[in-house]
């Protein structure tokens, strides 16, 4: 047990998804500024990012890269002035795309590497000299299976000469977070509980979940239907020597985008209009509203009517036969299935790279795509 600290005050935030195509980045950034105002940052020792800071690969021009850079310059400046450390683990590769290296770049370019910041894109156990703590970082999809990742964690523990770490920052999920039929790629709950003394923070699944000293804070903002529960991040206070007893406070992001579903199954037009009016009465502009209908409902064709009456919202329709199953429950299954993909491992070689690239989705400019393939063929032939 380290004698370098009595209490450690940390914040855990993940699945921010900057650059999302349905929840504007400007809205997410405004919520981040409110949540991590100077007064809030001042109360922290460490700010942890649990992965998926970004939603997709962003490029200049025409992308919200500028406002994103300005936010992180603000965040790094505040953390530097207030002595707060920043730690970030790599999230899902198809979301983050290694763009979190921006944190290190800004630290070098703007602050001459004076900010105590670390972006971890590999499986690692770091030692925090200031607090005398070992921190485990587990990026998403580090190995094709969680069993392989676990073996490497065990090897790291042996290499470090320790049996346990103090804190773990992960991106992935544990079996209880998923429906049983989809949990085949889950991390071993008992293993990580057994090797982490104080606290495990894990990102990836967008719903809040807690078990013993594990907390999944869920997504910071809403990005889809089926996520109507509160969004935000977690404040976690650790007390030296009190293993497995984190003091966790969920901080709601009250400015999160609203995604609402109105169940109109079996309703006549006037009844559906009344149900919609009640739901959207106090919704802010830019909220997303969906009507849930049966194929036989007359209101199934009424989406243009609602779009005309409430143009300040984004409208959609979901057709569902059953009256008993909730749309949100189904949507969660689909969403979780989409992220719980199997990983096929294969080698990219000069003999197959051209064929593999041909199988990629076509870009809008077919001439450019063809030219790229021809250039690739020439490059392979020349080498």
PAZA-801212 format. One record per residue (C-alpha): residue number from 1; residue in three letters; x, y, z. Coordinates in nm, 3 decimals. Layout:
BEGIN
SITE	seq	type	c1	c2	c3
SITE	NUM	ala	X	Y	Z
...
//
This chain:
BEGIN
SITE	seq	type	c1	c2	c3
SITE	1	unk	0.000	0.000	0.000
SITE	2	unk	0.145	0.333	-0.108
SITE	3	unk	0.191	0.610	0.146
SITE	4	unk	0.198	0.880	-0.124
SITE	5	unk	-0.175	0.953	-0.113
SITE	6	unk	-0.473	0.944	0.121
SITE	7	unk	-0.755	0.998	-0.125
SITE	8	unk	-0.749	1.002	-0.503
SITE	9	unk	-1.019	1.196	-0.686
SITE	10	unk	-1.077	1.085	-1.044
SITE	11	unk	-1.325	1.138	-1.328
SITE	12	unk	-1.410	0.870	-1.583
SITE	13	unk	-1.563	0.957	-1.917
SITE	14	unk	-1.589	0.762	-2.241
SITE	15	unk	-1.783	0.697	-2.559
SITE	16	unk	-1.798	1.066	-2.642
SITE	17	unk	-1.814	1.001	-3.018
SITE	18	unk	-1.699	1.337	-3.152
SITE	19	unk	-1.781	1.357	-3.521
SITE	20	unk	-2.104	1.159	-3.490
SITE	21	unk	-2.337	1.212	-3.785
SITE	22	unk	-2.659	1.227	-3.580
SITE	23	unk	-2.556	1.409	-3.263
SITE	24	unk	-2.375	1.731	-3.362
SITE	25	unk	-2.019	1.764	-3.241
SITE	26	unk	-2.089	2.126	-3.145
SITE	27	unk	-2.358	2.002	-2.905
SITE	28	unk	-2.130	1.737	-2.753
SITE	29	unk	-1.848	1.991	-2.710
SITE	30	unk	-2.081	2.240	-2.542
SITE	31	unk	-2.178	1.966	-2.296
SITE	32	unk	-1.812	1.882	-2.236
SITE	33	unk	-1.730	2.245	-2.161
SITE	34	unk	-2.017	2.256	-1.908
SITE	35	unk	-1.924	1.924	-1.747
SITE	36	unk	-1.553	1.997	-1.725
SITE	37	unk	-1.559	2.361	-1.629
SITE	38	unk	-1.258	2.501	-1.440
SITE	39	unk	-1.431	2.453	-1.105
SITE	40	unk	-1.495	2.085	-1.178
SITE	41	unk	-1.143	2.017	-1.306
SITE	42	unk	-0.990	2.178	-0.999
SITE	43	unk	-1.138	1.905	-0.778
SITE	44	unk	-0.963	1.621	-0.965
SITE	45	unk	-0.633	1.440	-0.943
SITE	46	unk	-0.670	1.234	-1.262
SITE	47	unk	-0.908	1.253	-1.558
SITE	48	unk	-0.950	0.918	-1.734
SITE	49	unk	-1.083	0.879	-2.089
SITE	50	unk	-1.217	0.527	-2.145
SITE	51	unk	-1.197	0.522	-2.525
SITE	52	unk	-1.410	0.620	-2.824
SITE	53	unk	-1.341	0.991	-2.789
SITE	54	unk	-1.406	0.998	-3.164
SITE	55	unk	-1.684	0.837	-3.363
SITE	56	unk	-1.511	0.811	-3.701
SITE	57	unk	-1.209	0.924	-3.896
SITE	58	unk	-1.221	1.302	-3.936
SITE	59	unk	-1.052	1.499	-4.211
SITE	60	unk	-0.994	1.860	-4.305
SITE	61	unk	-1.165	2.054	-4.450
SITE	62	unk	-1.535	2.033	-4.376
SITE	63	unk	-1.507	1.839	-4.050
SITE	64	unk	-1.538	1.973	-3.692
SITE	65	unk	-1.166	1.929	-3.630
SITE	66	unk	-1.106	2.294	-3.537
SITE	67	unk	-1.359	2.310	-3.251
SITE	68	unk	-1.236	1.973	-3.124
SITE	69	unk	-0.877	2.100	-3.111
SITE	70	unk	-0.990	2.416	-2.930
SITE	71	unk	-1.170	2.212	-2.664
SITE	72	unk	-0.869	1.994	-2.596
SITE	73	unk	-0.639	2.296	-2.584
SITE	74	unk	-0.874	2.439	-2.321
SITE	75	unk	-0.881	2.109	-2.131
SITE	76	unk	-0.504	2.066	-2.135
SITE	77	unk	-0.449	2.426	-2.024
SITE	78	unk	-0.688	2.387	-1.729
SITE	79	unk	-0.532	2.056	-1.626
SITE	80	unk	-0.183	2.204	-1.648
SITE	81	unk	-0.278	2.503	-1.434
SITE	82	unk	-0.453	2.289	-1.176
SITE	83	unk	-0.208	1.998	-1.165
SITE	84	unk	-0.452	1.738	-1.300
SITE	85	unk	-0.320	1.435	-1.487
SITE	86	unk	-0.494	1.307	-1.803
SITE	87	unk	-0.495	0.941	-1.901
SITE	88	unk	-0.665	0.795	-2.210
SITE	89	unk	-0.695	0.443	-2.348
SITE	90	unk	-0.758	0.361	-2.712
SITE	91	unk	-1.117	0.266	-2.791
SITE	92	unk	-1.267	0.077	-3.083
SITE	93	unk	-1.030	0.113	-3.383
SITE	94	unk	-1.316	0.188	-3.623
SITE	95	unk	-1.416	0.480	-3.400
SITE	96	unk	-1.097	0.630	-3.258
SITE	97	unk	-0.863	0.553	-3.550
SITE	98	unk	-0.562	0.655	-3.337
SITE	99	unk	-0.689	1.015	-3.348
SITE	100	unk	-0.645	1.040	-2.971
SITE	101	unk	-0.278	1.098	-3.046
SITE	102	unk	-0.405	1.455	-3.087
SITE	103	unk	-0.375	1.488	-2.708
SITE	104	unk	-0.002	1.419	-2.719
SITE	105	unk	0.044	1.641	-3.024
SITE	106	unk	-0.127	1.938	-2.860
SITE	107	unk	0.077	1.885	-2.545
SITE	108	unk	0.395	1.907	-2.752
SITE	109	unk	0.291	2.186	-2.990
SITE	110	unk	0.107	2.415	-2.749
SITE	111	unk	0.234	2.331	-2.401
SITE	112	unk	0.592	2.210	-2.464
SITE	113	unk	0.505	1.871	-2.310
SITE	114	unk	0.433	2.025	-1.970
SITE	115	unk	0.089	1.864	-1.925
SITE	116	unk	0.091	1.534	-1.736
SITE	117	unk	-0.084	1.338	-2.006
SITE	118	unk	-0.061	0.986	-2.141
SITE	119	unk	-0.247	0.828	-2.430
SITE	120	unk	-0.214	0.449	-2.420
SITE	121	unk	-0.279	0.259	-2.742
SITE	122	unk	-0.130	-0.073	-2.634
SITE	123	unk	-0.192	-0.320	-2.355
SITE	124	unk	0.016	-0.183	-2.070
SITE	125	unk	0.073	-0.159	-1.698
SITE	126	unk	0.203	0.186	-1.609
SITE	127	unk	0.346	0.291	-1.276
SITE	128	unk	0.230	0.628	-1.148
SITE	129	unk	0.532	0.752	-0.954
SITE	130	unk	0.342	1.046	-0.802
SITE	131	unk	0.092	0.819	-0.628
SITE	132	unk	0.276	0.488	-0.620
SITE	133	unk	0.003	0.315	-0.822
SITE	134	unk	0.004	0.053	-1.096
SITE	135	unk	-0.257	0.119	-1.368
SITE	136	unk	-0.361	-0.140	-1.625
SITE	137	unk	-0.473	-0.020	-1.969
SITE	138	unk	-0.670	-0.255	-2.196
SITE	139	unk	-0.755	-0.109	-2.540
SITE	140	unk	-1.046	-0.247	-2.739
SITE	141	unk	-0.979	-0.537	-2.977
SITE	142	unk	-0.621	-0.569	-2.851
SITE	143	unk	-0.619	-0.934	-2.952
SITE	144	unk	-0.872	-1.138	-3.151
SITE	145	unk	-1.007	-1.298	-2.833
SITE	146	unk	-1.034	-1.175	-2.472
SITE	147	unk	-0.861	-1.497	-2.363
SITE	148	unk	-0.549	-1.398	-2.555
SITE	149	unk	-0.560	-1.051	-2.403
SITE	150	unk	-0.595	-1.204	-2.057
SITE	151	unk	-0.288	-1.420	-2.112
SITE	152	unk	-0.088	-1.110	-2.202
SITE	153	unk	-0.216	-0.932	-1.891
SITE	154	unk	-0.090	-1.223	-1.681
SITE	155	unk	0.247	-1.206	-1.856
SITE	156	unk	0.265	-0.831	-1.786
SITE	157	unk	0.196	-0.889	-1.418
SITE	158	unk	0.479	-1.141	-1.402
SITE	159	unk	0.714	-0.907	-1.589
SITE	160	unk	0.634	-0.626	-1.345
SITE	161	unk	0.680	-0.860	-1.050
SITE	162	unk	0.333	-0.788	-0.909
SITE	163	unk	0.019	-0.994	-0.852
SITE	164	unk	-0.233	-0.711	-0.883
SITE	165	unk	-0.270	-0.359	-1.018
SITE	166	unk	-0.442	-0.076	-0.836
SITE	167	unk	-0.662	0.064	-1.115
SITE	168	unk	-0.771	-0.057	-1.460
SITE	169	unk	-0.885	0.160	-1.752
SITE	170	unk	-1.046	-0.055	-2.022
SITE	171	unk	-1.250	-0.044	-2.340
SITE	172	unk	-1.462	-0.354	-2.393
SITE	173	unk	-1.731	-0.525	-2.190
SITE	174	unk	-1.806	-0.794	-1.935
SITE	175	unk	-2.060	-1.071	-1.981
SITE	176	unk	-2.337	-0.924	-1.758
SITE	177	unk	-2.343	-0.613	-1.977
SITE	178	unk	-2.458	-0.812	-2.279
SITE	179	unk	-2.744	-1.049	-2.365
SITE	180	unk	-2.615	-1.404	-2.309
SITE	181	unk	-2.631	-1.500	-2.677
SITE	182	unk	-2.409	-1.205	-2.772
SITE	183	unk	-2.153	-1.215	-2.489
SITE	184	unk	-1.906	-1.454	-2.649
SITE	185	unk	-1.635	-1.185	-2.678
SITE	186	unk	-1.662	-1.060	-2.320
SITE	187	unk	-1.375	-1.010	-2.078
SITE	188	unk	-1.358	-1.246	-1.780
SITE	189	unk	-1.532	-1.065	-1.493
SITE	190	unk	-1.380	-1.270	-1.211
SITE	191	unk	-1.028	-1.245	-1.350
SITE	192	unk	-1.024	-0.866	-1.361
SITE	193	unk	-1.200	-0.830	-1.026
SITE	194	unk	-0.927	-1.053	-0.885
SITE	195	unk	-0.630	-0.859	-1.019
SITE	196	unk	-0.750	-0.498	-0.965
SITE	197	unk	-0.744	-0.367	-0.608
SITE	198	unk	-0.934	-0.038	-0.616
SITE	199	unk	-1.133	0.033	-0.930
SITE	200	unk	-1.206	-0.073	-1.289
SITE	201	unk	-1.348	0.181	-1.533
SITE	202	unk	-1.464	0.040	-1.865
SITE	203	unk	-1.607	0.202	-2.177
SITE	204	unk	-1.779	0.068	-2.490
SITE	205	unk	-2.136	-0.023	-2.387
SITE	206	unk	-2.346	0.293	-2.379
SITE	207	unk	-2.556	0.212	-2.072
SITE	208	unk	-2.446	0.273	-1.713
SITE	209	unk	-2.362	-0.046	-1.523
SITE	210	unk	-2.196	-0.118	-1.191
SITE	211	unk	-2.082	-0.440	-1.028
SITE	212	unk	-1.861	-0.449	-0.716
SITE	213	unk	-1.569	-0.217	-0.797
SITE	214	unk	-1.639	-0.202	-1.172
SITE	215	unk	-1.822	0.091	-1.328
SITE	216	unk	-1.924	0.139	-1.690
SITE	217	unk	-2.027	0.503	-1.706
SITE	218	unk	-2.200	0.459	-2.043
SITE	219	unk	-2.182	0.713	-2.323
SITE	220	unk	-2.135	1.080	-2.243
SITE	221	unk	-2.413	1.187	-2.482
SITE	222	unk	-2.699	1.018	-2.667
SITE	223	unk	-2.629	0.905	-3.022
SITE	224	unk	-2.923	0.674	-3.102
SITE	225	unk	-3.275	0.570	-3.013
SITE	226	unk	-3.294	0.325	-2.726
SITE	227	unk	-3.065	0.544	-2.513
SITE	228	unk	-3.320	0.747	-2.321
SITE	229	unk	-3.157	0.684	-1.983
SITE	230	unk	-2.940	0.960	-1.824
SITE	231	unk	-2.599	1.016	-1.983
SITE	232	unk	-2.284	1.158	-1.835
SITE	233	unk	-1.969	1.046	-1.655
SITE	234	unk	-1.851	0.918	-1.316
SITE	235	unk	-1.661	1.083	-1.033
SITE	236	unk	-1.470	0.818	-0.841
SITE	237	unk	-1.296	0.881	-0.510
SITE	238	unk	-1.054	0.617	-0.384
SITE	239	unk	-0.939	0.595	-0.025
SITE	240	unk	-0.594	0.452	0.038
SITE	241	unk	-0.619	0.101	0.178
SITE	242	unk	-0.993	0.063	0.116
SITE	243	unk	-0.968	-0.195	-0.159
SITE	244	unk	-1.272	-0.251	-0.377
SITE	245	unk	-1.467	0.031	-0.213
SITE	246	unk	-1.474	0.321	-0.458
SITE	247	unk	-1.703	0.614	-0.383
SITE	248	unk	-1.882	0.660	-0.713
SITE	249	unk	-2.100	0.955	-0.812
SITE	250	unk	-2.270	0.961	-1.151
SITE	251	unk	-2.276	1.312	-1.298
SITE	252	unk	-2.556	1.358	-1.547
SITE	253	unk	-2.499	1.542	-1.871
SITE	254	unk	-2.828	1.730	-1.864
SITE	255	unk	-2.762	1.886	-2.202
SITE	256	unk	-2.744	1.549	-2.378
SITE	257	unk	-2.939	1.528	-2.701
SITE	258	unk	-3.292	1.393	-2.656
SITE	259	unk	-3.393	1.080	-2.848
SITE	260	unk	-3.757	0.995	-2.786
SITE	261	unk	-3.981	0.714	-2.909
SITE	262	unk	-4.361	0.760	-2.916
SITE	263	unk	-4.548	0.429	-2.911
SITE	264	unk	-4.833	0.479	-3.159
SITE	265	unk	-4.914	0.111	-3.216
SITE	266	unk	-5.287	0.061	-3.241
SITE	267	unk	-5.366	0.433	-3.220
SITE	268	unk	-5.586	0.629	-3.457
SITE	269	unk	-5.444	0.945	-3.615
SITE	270	unk	-5.590	1.184	-3.356
SITE	271	unk	-5.480	0.964	-3.069
SITE	272	unk	-5.129	0.945	-3.213
SITE	273	unk	-5.119	1.324	-3.257
SITE	274	unk	-5.209	1.366	-2.890
SITE	275	unk	-4.941	1.117	-2.782
SITE	276	unk	-4.678	1.292	-2.993
SITE	277	unk	-4.780	1.637	-2.870
SITE	278	unk	-4.743	1.523	-2.510
SITE	279	unk	-4.397	1.377	-2.573
SITE	280	unk	-4.249	1.670	-2.764
SITE	281	unk	-4.405	1.946	-2.555
SITE	282	unk	-4.086	2.036	-2.372
SITE	283	unk	-3.825	1.891	-2.606
SITE	284	unk	-3.547	2.124	-2.723
SITE	285	unk	-3.494	2.183	-3.094
SITE	286	unk	-3.274	1.929	-3.275
SITE	287	unk	-3.413	1.643	-3.065
SITE	288	unk	-3.479	1.315	-3.245
SITE	289	unk	-3.832	1.175	-3.232
SITE	290	unk	-3.943	0.836	-3.359
SITE	291	unk	-4.294	0.698	-3.393
SITE	292	unk	-4.340	0.328	-3.328
SITE	293	unk	-4.618	0.177	-3.540
SITE	294	unk	-4.761	-0.149	-3.671
SITE	295	unk	-4.771	-0.210	-4.049
SITE	296	unk	-5.150	-0.198	-4.043
SITE	297	unk	-5.178	0.129	-3.847
SITE	298	unk	-5.316	0.427	-4.036
SITE	299	unk	-5.059	0.644	-3.856
SITE	300	unk	-4.781	0.444	-4.023
SITE	301	unk	-4.811	0.678	-4.322
SITE	302	unk	-4.834	0.994	-4.112
SITE	303	unk	-4.464	1.070	-4.070
SITE	304	unk	-4.475	1.363	-4.318
SITE	305	unk	-4.757	1.513	-4.114
SITE	306	unk	-4.542	1.517	-3.799
SITE	307	unk	-4.241	1.646	-3.992
SITE	308	unk	-4.450	1.937	-4.116
SITE	309	unk	-4.599	2.016	-3.778
SITE	310	unk	-4.272	1.990	-3.584
SITE	311	unk	-3.988	2.078	-3.827
SITE	312	unk	-3.750	2.157	-3.541
SITE	313	unk	-3.707	1.784	-3.470
SITE	314	unk	-3.548	1.497	-3.660
SITE	315	unk	-3.818	1.238	-3.737
SITE	316	unk	-3.809	0.867	-3.808
SITE	317	unk	-4.043	0.570	-3.800
SITE	318	unk	-4.003	0.216	-3.671
SITE	319	unk	-4.248	-0.051	-3.785
SITE	320	unk	-4.300	-0.334	-3.539
SITE	321	unk	-4.571	-0.600	-3.529
SITE	322	unk	-4.561	-0.695	-3.162
SITE	323	unk	-4.740	-0.499	-2.892
SITE	324	unk	-4.548	-0.664	-2.610
SITE	325	unk	-4.180	-0.619	-2.687
SITE	326	unk	-4.043	-0.270	-2.642
SITE	327	unk	-3.866	-0.106	-2.932
SITE	328	unk	-3.579	-0.006	-2.709
SITE	329	unk	-3.508	-0.361	-2.596
SITE	330	unk	-3.492	-0.479	-2.957
SITE	331	unk	-3.277	-0.184	-3.055
SITE	332	unk	-3.028	-0.257	-2.781
SITE	333	unk	-2.991	-0.615	-2.907
SITE	334	unk	-2.923	-0.492	-3.260
SITE	335	unk	-2.682	-0.223	-3.141
SITE	336	unk	-2.490	-0.461	-2.919
SITE	337	unk	-2.475	-0.722	-3.193
SITE	338	unk	-2.328	-0.467	-3.431
SITE	339	unk	-2.038	-0.391	-3.196
SITE	340	unk	-1.987	-0.750	-3.082
SITE	341	unk	-1.830	-0.863	-3.405
SITE	342	unk	-1.596	-1.153	-3.457
SITE	343	unk	-1.245	-1.063	-3.567
SITE	344	unk	-1.101	-1.255	-3.860
SITE	345	unk	-0.722	-1.256	-3.858
SITE	346	unk	-0.533	-1.280	-4.186
SITE	347	unk	-0.213	-1.149	-4.339
SITE	348	unk	-0.197	-0.874	-4.599
SITE	349	unk	0.067	-0.962	-4.858
SITE	350	unk	0.172	-0.826	-5.198
SITE	351	unk	-0.017	-1.115	-5.358
SITE	352	unk	-0.356	-1.032	-5.201
SITE	353	unk	-0.353	-0.660	-5.120
SITE	354	unk	-0.500	-0.550	-5.455
SITE	355	unk	-0.790	-0.797	-5.433
SITE	356	unk	-0.857	-0.697	-5.073
SITE	357	unk	-0.877	-0.330	-5.164
SITE	358	unk	-1.113	-0.406	-5.452
SITE	359	unk	-1.354	-0.559	-5.198
SITE	360	unk	-1.373	-0.236	-4.999
SITE	361	unk	-1.692	-0.029	-5.039
SITE	362	unk	-1.690	0.192	-5.346
SITE	363	unk	-1.627	0.562	-5.293
SITE	364	unk	-1.840	0.824	-5.460
SITE	365	unk	-1.568	0.911	-5.713
SITE	366	unk	-1.532	0.588	-5.912
SITE	367	unk	-1.259	0.738	-6.132
SITE	368	unk	-1.050	0.820	-5.825
SITE	369	unk	-1.110	0.471	-5.684
SITE	370	unk	-0.999	0.309	-6.010
SITE	371	unk	-0.689	0.524	-6.026
SITE	372	unk	-0.600	0.428	-5.670
SITE	373	unk	-0.625	0.056	-5.751
SITE	374	unk	-0.409	0.099	-6.061
SITE	375	unk	-0.148	0.289	-5.859
SITE	376	unk	-0.153	0.011	-5.598
SITE	377	unk	-0.098	-0.252	-5.869
SITE	378	unk	0.200	-0.058	-6.002
SITE	379	unk	0.346	-0.012	-5.654
SITE	380	unk	0.321	-0.387	-5.582
SITE	381	unk	0.473	-0.474	-5.921
SITE	382	unk	0.764	-0.233	-5.870
SITE	383	unk	0.846	-0.388	-5.534
//
